[in-house]
Amino acid sequence: MTQAQYVGAIDQGTTSTRFMVFDHAGVEVARHQVEHEQILPQAGWVEHDPTEIWRNTELCVREALVQAGLTHADLAAVGVTNQRETTVVWDRRTGEPYTNAIVWQDTRTAAIAQAADDAHGDLIRHRAGLPPAAYFSGGKIAWILRNVDGVREAAEAGDALFGTTDTWLLWQLTGGPDGGRHLTDVTNASRTMLMDLETLDWDDELLAVFDVPRAMLPEIRSSSEVYGHTRTDGPFGGEVPLAGDLGDQHAALVGQACFEPGQLKNTYGTGNFLVLNTGTEIVRSAHGLLTTLGYQFGDQPAVYALEGSIAVTGSAVQWLRDQLGIIDDAAETEALAASVEDNGGVAFVPAFSGLFAPHWRADARGVIAGLSRFNTKAHIARATLEAICYQSKDVVDAMAVDAGLDLSILRVDGGVTANDLCMQIQADVLGVAVSRPVVTETTALGAAYAAGLAVGFWSDTAELVRNWAESKQWQPTWDDDQREAGHAQWAKAVERTHGWV
C-alpha cells in the first residue's frame, strides 16, 4: 500500500465545485466548496463559465489542503466526478472556451433531439441506450458546431476539443495547452448519445447523426486507472496521480457501495438520480429509463446500470427561496411543510425543464394544481417535498417492470436527505424503508474510491463495502389506500403539465 494517508476528490457539480479529502475509512478530513454563477440568457437556456469553474477548482484544492495542513505528498491519488452532459468546447492551443458551457438542464437543443429521434431514434436507443433528448451532450455539441463561428473548422482540424467538465478539468490539471491529457471515462461517454454501449467506443453512425467530428472527442478510458499526474505548477503544487473519473451519479453508486446487481441508490441534489446496478448485463428499458454504464474499474468488465434522471427536485426548493421568496433558506422547508398535516389538496410538478424519466416530455412545464383560498405557503412547501418523492416513485415503478426489481430498501444520499420529513414522505410514498449512510457526500467519496482502487490505496471493493455504515432509516407509515390516493392525485397533476411548449 502507498505511504500517503489520504485520497482527494474534485466534485464539479451543477451549482458548485468542491475538493474533499478522505482517509482510508472513507471519513472526510478536509473540504472547500465554492459556488459558480448560473447564467440564464433566455428561457430554457442554462450556461456556466468553464473558466470560472477551473478557477474555483484551483481555489478549492488549495484552500482545502491549507486548512487541513496537507500537501500533495499526503495524497495517494485524486479522483474527479462531475455534472454530466454539460458540454464544454475549447481551443486546444489557447485553452480558451469558444463559448459558455451548455448545461445539462438546457433545452435549446430540443429541435435537434427531435430531428434525431424522427430519423434515427431506434438506432440511438439501441446503440447508445438513451432516448434522443436535449439532456444529452451530442445535441449540445451539434448546436455549438452550428452556431458558434469558427468551431466546426477548428474541430475538423483537431483544434477544438469537446469534453464534459471532467474532461475540461483533467486537461487543465495535466498541463492545459502544454500537453494536457484529453480523456473521459466510460460513464461520462455513455451520456453523449455518441458511444456504443457494447464496444465502449465512439460510434461512427452516431457521430454522423449529429455531424460531430471524431477529432474533437476525448479518449474513452475506464473509471479507475492512472490517467496522468497533476502538473507541478498547478493547485496541488506537485505530482499526484489522477486515477479516478466518474460522472456524478455513477460516483454516488460507487460511494454507496452498490456493487451487487439489484442494488439501487437515489441521489437528491439539483435533480434526483436513481441508479440500479444491473451487473455486466445490458438491460434495455421499455419504460423510459436510461441504459447506461455504472462503472468500470481498470481492465475488469464494465458494470451497467439503469437510470432514472429527474431534472428538478432540490432546485425546486431553491425556486421557493429565490423566485417566490416563500423561504429565506432551504433548511426552512422542513419546518414549514411540517406545520400542516398534508398538502391541502395541492400538487406541484416542477417541470421547469420538461419532464425527464420516465415521461420524457420536452413540452411539459411546471404546474401547481388544486389551489384554493384555504391553501398557504406551507401547503406549497409540503407539495414541493412530495414532488421530489413522487418523481422518484415513478422511476422506481419503471425499474420494477424493466429489471424485475423487488425493492426492499432504498439507499439515499445528497443534500435533501438532511430533510427528515422529506425522507419520511419518500418511505411512505414507496412503501419501503429508506436508508441514509453516515457519509452522505457519496459522489465525492465514489470518485475517491475509484482513484484509490487504481493505486492500491484500497485493495478491492470488499474494503469499500466494509466502510459503508447507516446513520438513519425511515420506515413507511402510510397504508396502501393512502399511497394509492396520493399517487393518483400526483398523476393527475403530471397530465396537466403536458403541451405547454
Disulfide bonds with the S-S distance in Angstrom:
none
